[in-house]
Amino acid sequence: MNDILVVGSLNMDLVVRAPRFPAPGETISGEDLAIIPGGKGANQAVAAARLGAEVSMLGRVGSDVFGQSLLDNLVKNGVDASRIQCDLSATGTATIIVDAHGQNSIVLSPGANGKVTPNDVADLPDAKILLLQFEIPAETVTVAAQRAREKGLRVIVNPAPAREVDPEFLRLADILVPNESELSLLTDRPVADSASAEAAARQLIAQGAEMVIVTRGEYGALTVTKNDSYNVPAFQVDVMDTTAAGDAFIGGLAVSLAEDKPIREALTYANACGALAVTKFGAQPSLPTRDEVQVFLNIHRKSSGG
């Protein structure tokens, strides 16, 4: 049995660093183009594998050079890619601009990711945890969650890019992990601080979600359930690039829960993974190893007197 099964997207990221985001109709100069493996599904699979989990991924790539490169990269990082199909469509891409403050702006072209069908997920392999995102068709995500619940897998959903979701789908997710902007789009209400984030999360709880974990960057991770809410603080680091920070967080969360760690301990570990990811450039190149996270946590425990 795998620890973690990821059903989701594989993209080749086309990344340019620039001093700022261009205004509409404006052309600005940036640095050289970087071509980096990405996609939320693949990022989360690699994040979990680097942290020591047994990980399998299901999805689609195009039968082109980008697709083969993405498959090779998964295998190199220890992910079982045997359930990824090659499609006649082009491989998915993400065009990413990273500004001087490390913030990013992303445009997705789904390509083969848009061809992942419910039939592809009709017979899921055994695992402890299923990770889902919204970069593949909504119907396929729903069927994957249904099959996972039938087989007894714990379902963690990263609702990104955010879209309207049916309450029936919310009931299929054991844990929903949006960031603030995704939470705002999911609930159609402003999210600007801890209080508004909790109010929006409670709206999703009322609609059927069991647990909502809101990733809030430098402010940490806010966890809301029917009977409780608490924030686990972030680690303060120098930010180079926020791309894949959320994927690193989810990978760390999933690995900790697969190891039966208590949720607060899992959140601290996930925050460390996210913090390390923003100190490096690129999506998958920024994802930390298990040893790197352990060293980071040891340093912070010593500095805090723990």
Summary of the structure (lengths in Angstrom):
residues: 306
radius of gyration: 18.2
end to end distance: 35.6
largest distance: 56.1
contacts: 1117
relative contact order: 0.14
helix: 39%
strand: 25%
